[in-house]
Amino acid sequence: MELSDANLQTLTEYLKKTLDPDPAIRRPAEKFLESVEGSQNYPLLLLTLLEKSQENVIKVCASVTFKNYIKRNWRIVGILVEDELNKICESDRIAIKANIVPLMLSSPEQIQKQLSDAISIIGREDFPQKWPDLLTEMVNRFQSGDFHVINGVLRTAHSLFKRYRHEFKSNELWAEIKLVLDAFALPLTNLFKATIELCSTHANDVSALKVLFSSLILIAKLFYSLNFQDLPEFFEDNMETWMTNFHTLLTLDNKLLQTDDEEEAGLLELLKSQICDNAALYAQKYDEEFQPYLPRFVTAIWNLLVTTGQEVKYDLLVSNAIQFLASVCERLHYKHLFEDQNTLTSICEKVIVPNMEFRAADEEAFEDNSEEYIRRDLEGSDIDTRRRAACDLVRGLCKFFEGPVTGIFSGYVNSMLQEYAKNPSVNWKHKDAAIYLVTSLASKAQTQKHGITQANELVNLTEFFVNHIQPELKSPSVNEFPVLKADGIKYIMIFRNQVPKEQLLISVPLLINHLQAESIVVHTYAAHALERLFTMRGTNNTTLITAAEMAPFVEVLLTNLFKALTLPGSSENEYIMKAIMRSFSLLQESIIPYIPSVITQLTQKLLAVSKNPSKPHFNHYMFESICLSIRITCKANPDAVGSFEEALFLVFTEILQNDVQEFIPYVFQVMSLLLEMHKNEIPSSYMALFPHLLQPVLWERTGNIPPLVRLLQAYLERGANTIASAAADKIPGLLGVFQKLIASKANDHQGFYLLNSIIEHMPPGSVDQYRKQIFILLFQRLQNSKTTKFIKSFLVFINLYCIKYGALALQEIFDSIQPKMFGMVLEKIIIPEIQKVSGQIEKKICAVGITKILTECPPMMDTEYTKLWTPLLQALIGLFELPEDDTIPDEEHFIDIEDTPGYQTAFSQLAFAGKKEHDPVGQMVNNPRIHLAQSLHKLSTACPGRVPSMLSTSLNAEALQYLQGYLQAASVTLL
């Protein structure tokens, strides 16, 4: 694409269309951009647009498109053998790096943020080696005095360096951080001091203060990133400068920076909360060096907590301040600061209890923003909430002061419950706080999978459950006091391992009843609690709650779960869908009577969400539920597969025709499951689809590859004869797919899955003409790029070929490609590499194949190949007896399926569509060791004396001993 006005105009029009709410206009535009993004100059056109376009919306759209383009394509992934997969040509890369920093710094803030992100993505790959002047260019801009530019640099530096907070230690990382510190630490410190001076100079100029405080926040964040891995010498030497100024800022209260907004944190709050984080980092990791400064920070942060209001805008500040105290109180040599009973009482009264209260803002979130509320409360992403921080402080204090703290809180819990009992409708928040205190104190150790694993004895958990939780859930109205209902259900979830099974069984019908609650939080929690209870394990690794115990509730459970999906706000509720999936899995054949109605509701839901898939987890559990319905029903009645196809195929066709990318991999998996259920020939409805599955465009998307290969394997298993007779012209297409897959390091194993199915199932005559070409392709790939994964797959394939067509055919095809090729393959690949094969079935295939080469291939006995006979036998005995060789050369470790670039939907494996392991050798050979003994016996009968003499001359003693054992077990001898 040339950098021309015409192209800029075209690009502008397509970018506009990508913003159109109508999918008929939007999707083709997205497809067009996807199709041109590999062209030279495409990224430069985007940058030109965002610089020169007159329309702000186009500028922003171009900046977002550019950032996403960089995210998808900047990284060079060596996946293809012929060529590293490099979507951006070198001249574009050079031009981008030359122009992006100045462009970012001169852009308005909204665009600056996008370009800053793009720089950090490029930096992650290219900095410092391929972009050595980036730091110098950034540091030089500090001198400009223009804080719009300085903040752009700081923002970029923050997005570039924040990865230091979660990278593993390595020499490369330390070298990079040292380089950054050498160039950046002093200018950053000078900028910090200068900015603080400017704050006093402009103390009365509100607009100047806003810009300066934005800079201070970014500087404080950079301080955190640069100090995270270890305490740098520079910062240790300059600790006085940083800590004194941080302390001053922490106690600063500038009226001009206070905001009227009760929701949104202001600059002052954001800065102070970052400083609390920085102080906590030093207190935890560098306590010795930080000790002189610690007491004044504890005092300042304590005062901050006692004087800060309950408004939402202070939440981050308060939670970070409490987290600071939490990190200090559990360190042994700060213990003395908290020992006094009055201090503990004061902390409990003034910090913990007030921050555990259910505020008006929480109530609002509970009712109006339930999705966010659930995410924070259930999934633990409430790191920044006051309640979570207060909980952590309770746990921290319990480390050294469990007795006194438990004593203080027991009194609180009792008085709160008494308050509630006096007037429930007014004082319900007291009970909420009491339940929250019990859960936070009692839960010492918690996991997502098992709930609480260690508990503190604040209260007797079962008594508390019977006296205070059950009554809430048994009340006639499921809609009264929804917050307490949610608390009660959450209590069951958290303490499911402490509460006896009989109490859990009493809870099941109560939870099923609460699926009807109007409150989104309540019916979501009910679904989630049921799902968690159904996964609990009892003795013998069976589920704790059995299908028989659930029998009385099956109908009402299924009815209420599907009804819950019709409640406002829950039409795509992932917790409900997960509970449906788990119920099917637990109840098994008990659900069969309800399947006709269930599958209708699932297909209607599938059709509705396929119009605009937006909830990946919901969609995944929906497909899992469909698979379970099919499996359970067809296990009892295999002929039912036809009625599922009738119900599902119309929706599937629509999904494939509309190219709903997110759903296509799932559709292929469900189709594979259905096709594998057929016992006889392939139905014609599948054959009509077969040619479409070979279209190259489907194979371009990585997420489609595993399910498509499996679907083609199902076609080959069930209908190889039909394909050979009615669709022989499609065999080249099938082999074309194999050829594409085999060229990719990431997907070559999928190519072998397909090839093995072709060899195993297709009638020999239908693939005769292609066989030699297949081997030539494999050898070309071996020459170009020999990876461990490829070798393992290659070994399984040649041995499967040998089993299917015979050892002589294998030798002949190798030697027809190049004389003596068979010997080279034995010597260079099979003998040295066979130990790397993993997997029971794979090893069995190799063992049977090698046995055939040893005993059914005449050239092995009387040509120059004979010298390889004993080494091959030794290698086979090694495969049986030695541990697997799982070493992988260093340069191969990076090959990762996830590295494949692009817009693609990742592949998500459906657990309940799982494919049964298939053993192509099957009953033909049960025990490969005995099979080897019997085959050697047969060979020695045909040529007496030869085998024992070959063994005695060159097989090592240990291998010979193992072989004697096989011969004895098979009750045969060698002649």
N, C-alpha and C positions, 0 to 999 in steps of 0.2 A: 504493500500500500504506500503510495507516494504521500509526501507531506503537502497535499494540495488543498485549495479551498473547497473543491468539489468533495473530496473525502471528508473534510471537516464538517461540511454541510450534511453529508450522508450520516456520519456518526452522530451528529446532533439529533437528527430525526429519529434514529434508532434508540438513542438514550432516552429521548422523550417518551417513546412508545413503551420502554421498559417500566415506566412509572404508571402506565395505564392500568386501572383496576380490572379491565376486561381481559380475561386470560386469552381470548382469541386474538387480541392485539399484542398483549404482553409477551406471550410465549414465543411466537415467531421472532420477535425482536431479540429476546434472550438467546434464541437459537442462532440468529445471525451473528451476534457478538461472539458467541462461543465458536462459530465457524471461522471468524477472521482473527481470533486472538493469537493464532500462530504466525500471522503475517508480520514481515519486517515493518518497522515504524508504527505499528499499532499503539504501543505504549506512549510513543512520542506524540502521536495525534491526540491521545487523551490528555497529556500534559499541556499541549498547546491549547486545547479547548479550555482546560481549567484556568489557564492564564488569560486567554484572550476573549472568551465568550462574553457576550453582553448580558446573558441571562444567568442570574444567580443559581437558579434551580439546576441548570445544565452544569455549572461549575461544580456544585456539590455532588451531583450525580457522577460527573467525570472523575471526581476525586475518590469517591467510594468505589467506582468500577476499577479505577487504577489500583487502589489498595488491594482489592480482592484478586485482581489479575496478578499482582506481585506475590500475594500470599499463595496462589495456586502454582505459579510457574517459575518463581525465581530460583528455587532449589533445583539443582541439577541432579537427577536421580539416575544412576547407572543401572537401568533395568534391562533395556534392550541390548542384545548382544552386538548388533551391527553398529549401534550408535548410542551414545549417552542420550537420554531423553532430555533434550535441551530445547525448551519452547521459545527461548528469547535469544536472538542472535547477538553476537559479541558487540557489534557496533551499537545496538540499542542499549545494551548493559552499560557500556562506557558513557553514552550520552545521558542515560538516566542518572548515573552517579555524579556526573559533572554538573547537572542542572537542578537536582532535586532539593539540595539544601538551600540555595538562595531562593528558589521558588517557594519552598515551605515557609521561609522566614518572611517573605513579602506577602504571603497570602492572609486573608482574614482568618480569624481563629477557628471557625468551623472547618475550613479546608486544611488549615495548619495541622489540626489533630489527625486528619486522615493521612496526610503526607508524612507526618511524624511517625505514625504507625508503620507506613510503608518503609521509611528509612530504617526503623528498627528490625523489620523482617529482612531487608537486604543486609543490614549490619550483622544480623545473627549468622548469615551464611558467609559474608565477605569480610567482615571486620575481625581482626586487624589486617590479615595477610593481603587480601585483595582490595582493601580500601584504606591504605595506610594514612592518607591525609584527612580522613573524616574528623578525627579528634582535633587536629590543628585548626581546621576550618571552623569547627564549632567554638573552640576556646577563644579564637581571635574575635569572634562576634561579641564576647563579653565586654570588649572595649568600646563597643558602639554607643553605650549609654542609652540606647533605645530599648525600653523594657518589653516592647512587643516582640522585638527580635530576641532579646535575652530569654524571655519566657518560652519562645519557640525552641531555642537551643536546650533549655532546661527540660522542657517536655520531651524532646527527642532523646536527650541523655537518659531521662528517667525510663522511657520505654525500652531503651537499649540496655541499660544496666540492671533493670529490675529482675532479670533472669538470674542474677547472681544469688538471689534469695533462695532459689530452689534447685540450683545445679549441684550435681555431685562433685566432690573435691577431685581435682585432677591437675596434673602439671600444666596442661594447656590452659585450664581455667585460671590457675594462679598466675601464669605468665601474662595472660590477657589483663587480669585485674591489676597486676603490677604496672603494666604499660599505661592503663587508664589512670591509676593513682599518680604516676610520675607526671603525666600531662595535665591532670584534671584537679587533683586534690588542692594544690595551692591556689589556682585561680578560683576554685569554688569557695575556699575559705575567705579569700579576699572579697569575693562578691558578697558573701554572707555578711561580713563586717560592714562593707559599704552600704548594703541594703538596709541594715539595721540603723546605720547613721542617717540614711535618707528618711527612714521612718520617723526619726525625731525631728529632722528638718521640716518634713511635711506633715507633722502631727495633726494639723488642722485642715489638711486638704484631703477630703474624702476620696476623690477619684484617684489621686496619686497613691493613697494608702491601699486602695483595692488592688492596684497593679503590683505594688511592692509586696503586699501580703501573699498574692498569688505566687510571686517568686519565692518567698520564704517557705511556702508549703512545698514547692518543688525541690528547694534546696534541702529541706528536712527529709524528704523522701529519698533524695540521692544519698544523703548521709546514711540512711538506713541500709540502702542497697550496697554501698561501698564498704560498710562495716560488718556486713552480715556473715561473711565467710570466716573472717578472722579480724583481730584488731590490728589495723595497719599502723606501722610505726609513725607515720605522719600524723594520724589522728590521735595517737597516744601522746605525742609531743604537743599537740595543739588542743588537748582535751579541755584545758582551762578556758580557752576562747569559746569553744563550742558549748560546753556545759553551762558556763556562766550566762551566755546569751540565751540558751534554751530556757534556763531557769527564769531569766528576766521575762522572756516572752510568755512563759507559763503563768506568771503572776500579773501580766499586763491586762489592763481592762480599758480599752479605748472606746468611749461611748459612740464615736462616729462609726465604728465597725459593727456595732450591735444591729441586728436586723429585726424587723417586726414580724417577719415570717416565722410561724411556729413550727413549720414542717421541715424547711430546708436548712441544713447547717450552714452558718455563715463562715467567712474566711477565718475569723478568730477561732471558732470551734474546730475547724478542720486542722488549723496549724497546731493548736494545743493537743488535739488527739494524736497527731503524728509525733509530737514531742513525747507524749506518754509512751508511744510505741518505741521510740528511740531509747528512752530511759529504761524501759522494760528489757530491751535487747542487751543493754550494757549491764543491767542488774543480773540478768541470767547468765550471760556468756563471759563477761569481763569483770566479775564482781570485785576482784582484788583491786584492779586499777580504778574502778568506779567508786570504791568504798568512801573516799573523802567527800564525794558529792551526794551520796545516797540519802543521808538524813534530811538535807534541805529539799530534795525531790519528794521524799515521803510526806514531809510537812506541806509542801506546796500542793501536792496532788490530793492529800486529805482535805485541805481547805477548799480546793476546787470541788470535790465531791459534796462537801457539806453545804456549799453555797450555790450549787447549780440546780436550776429548776427541773420540773418534770416534763417540759416540752420535748416534742419529738426531735427538734433540731439539735438537742444536746445528747442524743442517744449514742452517737459514735464516740463523742468525747467521754461520756460517763463510762461506757463499756470499756474503752481503752484505759481509762484511769483505774477502773476496778481491776482490769486484767494486770495492770502494773502492780497493784497491791497483792493480787493473787500470786504473781510470779515471785514477789519479794518474800511473802509470808511462808512459802514452803522451802526456803533456803535455810539450811541449818544455822549459818552464822548471822542471819538477820532475826533469828527466833526471838532474841531478847526484846526486840521492838514491840512484840505483841503479847508478851507473857502476862502482863498485868490484867487481872479480871475486868477492871473498869474499861481498859482499852478494848478487850474483846466484846464487852457488852455494848460499848459505844459503836464499834464497827457493825455489830449485828443490828442495833437499833437505827443507826443513822445512815448506814450504807446498804446493808443487805435487804432488810425488810422493805424500806421504801422502794427499792428498785425491783422488788418482786411483785409489786402491786400491778393489777390488771387495769391499765389506764383507759381513758376515753378513746385515745388513739388506737389502742389494741382492740378495743371493742369495735371500733369503726373498721379496722382491717379485717376482723373476724367476720363482719357482716358484708362488707362491700368489696374487699380485696382478698377473698378467701384463698385463692390460689397461692398468693404470696405468703399469706399467714401459714398455710399448710407446709409450704416449702421450708419456711423458717422453723416451724415448730416440730414437724415430723422428721424432716431430712437433715436437721442439725445445721442448716445453713444460716442459723440465727447467731452467727459469730458476733455480729455487731449489736445484738439486742442487750438491753440492760439485764433482762432476766437470765440470759445465758451467762453473762459476766458475773452476776451475783452468785449463780450456781457454782461457777469455777472458784470464786473466792471462798464459798462454803467448803468446797472440797480441799482447797489449799490449806485453810485453817485447820481442817480435821486431821491434817497430817501430823501436827504436833499437839493440837488442843482438842482432840475429838470429844473427850468427856465434858469439859466446860461448854463447848459450843452446842453439843447435843442437849445439855441441860437448859441452856438459854432458849433454844428453839422449841423444846417440848412445851415449855410454858406458853410460847407464842401460839403454837398449833392449837392447844386446848382453848385458849381464850378466843381465838378466831372462830373455832367451831361453836363455842357458846354464843358468840355474837350472832352467828348465822342462825342458830336455832331460835333465837329470840324473835327474829323477823326475817324469814328466808327471802321474801320478795325484795326487800330493801338491801339486806346485808349479804347477798349471794357472793359478792366479790371477796368477802372474808373467807368463805369456804374455798374459793378458787385459790387464794393465796396459801391457805393451809395445805391443800392437796399439792400445790407446787413445791412448798417447803419440804413436805414428806418425800416427794419424788426426788428433789435435788439432794436431800441429805442421805436418803437411803441408797441412792445409786452411786456406789463407789466405782464400779467398773461396768461399762455398758458396751454392748456390740449391737450393730444393726441386725445381725442374724439371730442372736439369742436373747436380746433384751438384757436385763440386769444379770450380771454374773456374780457380783459380790454385794451384800447389802449391810447397811448400818442399822443398829437396833433403836432407831428413834421411836418407832411404833411397831406393834406387832402387825405385819403387813396383811395377814389373812383377816385378823379382827377388824382392822381399819377398812378392809375391802367389804366385809359383811356389814359393818355398822354404818359406813359413810358413803361407800361407792355404789353398792347394789341398790340401796333405796332410791338413789337418783335415777338409775336405769330401769327400775321397776315401776316408776310413777306412770300413771295412765297416759299422760300426754308426752309424746316424743319431742314436742316442740317447745316445752317449757324449759326455761333456764338452759339455753343451748350451750353456753360456755361450760357449765358444770357437767352437762352430758358429755361434751368433748373431753373434759378433764377425766371423767370416769372411764371413758373408753380408752383414753391414753394410759390410764393407770393399769388397765388389764394388759395392754400391749407391753408396757414396760416391765411389769412384775409377773409376766406369764410363767416364768420359771419358779417363782416363789409361791404363787397361789396354788393350792392343791387342785388336782385334775377335776374333782367333783364340782368345785366352784367354777372352773372354766366351762364345764358342761352346762351348768346353770346359766352361765353368761351367754352361751351360743344363741338361744332363742331371743334373748334381750338384744343382742347385737343385730340379729336378722331383722328384728322389729325396727331398730333405729336406722335401717337402710331407707326407711320411708320418711325420715325427718326432712323438713324443708331446708334446714340450714345445710349449706354445702359442706361446711367443716364437719358437722356431725355425721352425715351419711358417708362422707369420705373416710372419716376415722373408723366408722363401723365396718366398712368394706375392708379397710387396711387391717383392722384387728382380726377379722375373720381369716383373711389371707395368712396373717402371721400364725394364728392358732393352727390352721390346717397344715402348716409346714413343720410344726413341732414334732420332734422325734421321741418315741417312747422306747421301751425295751426292744431288743432284736432289730433296732434300726427301722422299725415300722412307724407309721405316723401315730402320734399320741392319741389323736381323736380318730376313731375308725369310721369307715363307711357305714357299718352297722349302727353305730351310735348316732350317726347323722340321719339315718333312714326316716325318722318321723318328720324331719324338717326339709327334706329335699325339695318338695314342691314350693313351699313358701320361700325358701332360700333363693331358688332360681327365679321365681316370680318377682321377688323384691329387688334382686340384683338387676334384672333387666328393666324393671320399673324405674330404678334409681337413675338409669341412663336417660330417662325422659324428664327428669327433674331439671328445672331451670339452672343453667350454669354447669351441668354435669354431662352434657351430651357426649363429650369426649374425655371422660374422667378416667385417667389411667389406673387409679387405685381400684375402681369398680371393675374395670376390665381384667385387671390382674386377679381380682377375687373370683371373677367368673372362671378364668383359666384354672386357678387353683382348686375351685370347687369341682370342676370337671375331673381334674386329675385325681382328687381324693375319692370322689363318688363312683368313678368308673361306670360299670354297667347300670347302676341305679339311675343314670340320667337318660338311658335309651328311650323310655316312654316319652320324654319331653323333647327329644331331638328334632322332630319335624318343626315344632314351634320355635325352638332355639335357633336352628340353622336359618330359618326365615328371618328372624330378627338380626342375626349376625350378618346375613348377606345384605339386608336393607341398610344396616349401619355401614357396611363396607362400601356400598354404592354411594352413600351420602358423603363419607369422609374422603372418598377417592376424588371428589370434585376439587378439594383443596386440602391435601394432607398437611396437618400442622403439628400433630402430637406424636412424635416417633414412638414413645413408649406405649401409648394407647394402641397405635396401629400394630405394634409388635405383638402385644398380648391378644389382640383381636385375631390375628392370624394363628397364633398358638392355639386359641380356643377353637378355631375352625378345624385345625389339624387334630386336636383331641377328639372333637365330635366324630370326625371321619374314622380315626383309629379305633375308638371304643365301639362304634356301631359296626364297623366292618369286621372287627374281631369276632363279634357275636353272629354277624350275618354278612358274609363276604359279598353277596349279591347287591347289598345296599349301595355299593359304590356308584351305580348308575344314577340313583336318585340324588346323590351329592353332586354329581357332574351336571345334572339338569339344573339344580339350584344355583350352582356357582359359575357355570361357564358363560352365562350371559354377562355377568358382572366382569369376569376375567377378560372377556373379549373387549368390553368397553375400556378397561384399564390398559390393555395392550394397544388398542387403536388410538387412545388419547395420549399414549406414551407417558403414563404417570410414573415417572422414574423411581419415586420412593417405593412404589408397590410392586414393580415388575419382578425384582428378585424373590419377593414373597410368593407371587403368583406361580413362578416356576417351581418353587419348592412344594407348594400344595399340589400342583399338577403332577410332580414326580411321585408324591405320596399316593395320589389317586391311580396313576398309571401302574405303579408297583403293586397295587391291590388286585389288578386284573390278572386272572390266572391263564387266560387263553390269548388269542391274537389281539393286536392293537385295534381298538374301535376306530371307525373311519373318521370320527370327529378329531381324533389326535393326528391321524395321517394328514388331514387337510392343513393342520398347523405346521407340520414338519418342515416344509421348505422355508417358512418364515423364520424358523429358529436359526437358520444358517446365514441370515443376512448380516454382513459385516458390521453394520451400525450397532446392532445389539451387543456385539463383542467388544466395542470400543469402551464400554463402561465397565470398570473393574468390578463393581458390585454385582454385575450380572453373571460374571464368569463361573463362580462355583455352582450356583443353582442351575445355570444353563447346561454345564457339563453333566451334572447329575441327571437332568431331564433327558439329555441325549443318551446317557447310559441306560436310563429306564426304557427309552425307545428301542435301544439295541438289545436289551435283555428280553423285552417282551415281543419285539416285532422285527428281528433281524431278517427273517425270511420275507416278510411283507416289503421291507425296504429294498431287499435285493431284487424282488420280482417287480414291485410296482413303482419303486422310486430309485432305480439304479442310477439314473442321471444325477441324483443328489449325492452320490458317494464322493465324487471329487470335491463337492462343497464341504462335506463332512471332514475330509482330509485337509481341506484348506483351513478349517478351524484348528485342527491339530497343528498344522504348520505355523499358524500365527501364535498359538499358545507356546509352542516349543521354543520360539525365538525369544521368549521373555523369561528372565531369571525369576521373576515373581510368580509366573503362572505355568512354568514348564511342567510341574507335577500334575496340574489339571490336564495338560495336553496328553500326558501319559495315561491318566485315568481313562480318557476318551479312547486312546489308541488300544489300551488293554481290552476295553469292551469290544472294540471293532474286531480285534484278533480272536477274542474268546467266542463271540456270538455270530459274527457274519459268516455266511457259507463261504468256504475257501475260494470257490470259483469267482465270487463277486469282487474279491480284492486282489486276485492273483496279479493283475497287470500293474498294481500300484506298489506291491511289496518292496521291490528293489529301491524305488524312489523314497519310500519311507526310511529305509536304512541309510540311504545316502544323506537325507536331511539330518538324521540323528548324528551321523559322523561329522557333518559340517559343523553342527552345533558343538560337538565334543572338541573339535579343533579350535573353534573360536573362543569358547568359554566353558571350561570344565569346572563345574561347581560340585560340591559334595552332594547337594540335593539332586542334581541332575544324574550323577553317577548312580545313586541309590535307585532312582526310578528306572534308569536305563538297564540296570542289572535285573530288576524284577521283570521288565518287559522282555528281555531276550530269553529269560528262563521260561516265561509264560509262552512265548513263541515256540520254544523248544518242546514244551509239553503238548502244545496244540498241533504242531506240524511235524514234530520229530527232530531228533538231534542231527540227523544227516541233512535234513532240509536247512537247518540253521547253518551248518558248516558250508553247505553249497552256496547259500545266498551270500554269506560273507566272502567266500573265495571268488564269487562271480563279480563282486564289486572291485576286488583287487586280489591278485594271487597272494596266498599265505596270510590273508587278513584274519582268518579264523584264529590262527596261532597267535597273532598280535593281540587280538581281543582277549584271549585266554590269559596271555602272559602279562599284558599291561593293565588290564581292567579287572577281569573276573578274579584271578588269583590274589592280587594285592588288595582289592577293594571290597571283597565280598563281606568282610567282617563289619562293614559300615551299615549293612542292611538292617533296618529295625522293623519291628512289628511281627507278630506271630505268623500271620497269613503270608506276609511278604517273605519271611524266612523260609516258610514251608514251600512256597513256589520256587524259590532259588534252590532249595535242597533237592526237590524233585527234578528240576531242570538240569542241575549239575549231574545228578545220578544218571540221567538219560545220556548226557554227553559222555560220561565215563563208561557206560555199559551198552549203549545202543548206537554208537557212532564208530563204524569200522575204521575210518582214518585215524582215530585215536590209538588204534592197536598196532597199525603196521605202516606208518609214514613218519615223517619228521615230527609230527605232532605227538608221537608217543612219549617223547621226553617230558611233555607237560602233564602226562597222565597222573603220576604220583603227586607232583605239587598241587594239582587240582583236587585230588582226593584229600590231601592234607588240609587244603583250604576249606573243604566241605566239613571235615571233622572239626576244624576250628570254628566254623559257623555254628555247629552244634554245641561245642563245649566251652569256647572262650567267651569272655564278656564282650558285649557289643563295643565297637570302636566308635565313640561319639565325638571324636575330636573334629573341630572345624577350623580350617585355615583362618588366620586373623582377618585377612582382607574380605572374608565372606560374611562377617558378623553383621554388617550394615544392611544386608539385603532383607528388606522387610516389606511384607505385603502392604502395610499402611503407607509406605513411601510413595505409592503410585499417585501421581498428581492429578489435578483436574476437578471439575465440577461434580465428580461422581458421588452417588449415594454409596456409602460403604455397605458391604454385604453383612447382613445380620442373620446368623444361623438360627433357624427355628428348632428349639429343643425337641418339640413334639412332632416334627416332621422328619426326625432323624432316620438315617438310612441304616438298615441292618448290615452288619459286616458280611461281605460276600466272599466265600472261599472257592475260587475257580477249580482247585484241585479236588475239593469236596471229599466224597467217600472213596474216591479212587485210591487215595493214600491216607491212612489214618496216622501212622507213625513213620515219619520220614527216615528215622534211623534204621528201623526194621526193613523199610522199603529198600534202603541202600544195601543192607546185608543180603536181602533176597535177590536183588538185581546183580550184585557181585557174584553170588552163587550161580546164577543163571549164566553169566558171562564165563565163569570158570568152567562150567559144564561144556560150553561151546568151544573153548580153547584151553584144554587142561594144561596145568603147569604154568601158564603164562602169569596169571594174577598173583599167585604166591611169590613167584620170583621177583616180580616188579615191587611187591610190598617189602620183601626182605632186604632188597638192596638199598632203597632210598626213602622209605617212610620212617619218620622218627619214632623212637620207642614209645613215647607217651601216646602219640596218635594211634600207633599199632595196638596199644593196650585198649584204648577206647573201642577200636574196630573189633577186637576180639569180643568185647562186651556186647556189641550189636549182633555179631554172628551167633553168640550164645543165646541172646534173647530171641532171635529169630529161629533158633534150632536148625541152623544150616552150617555147612563147612565149605571151604574153598578147595577145589580139586586142583 
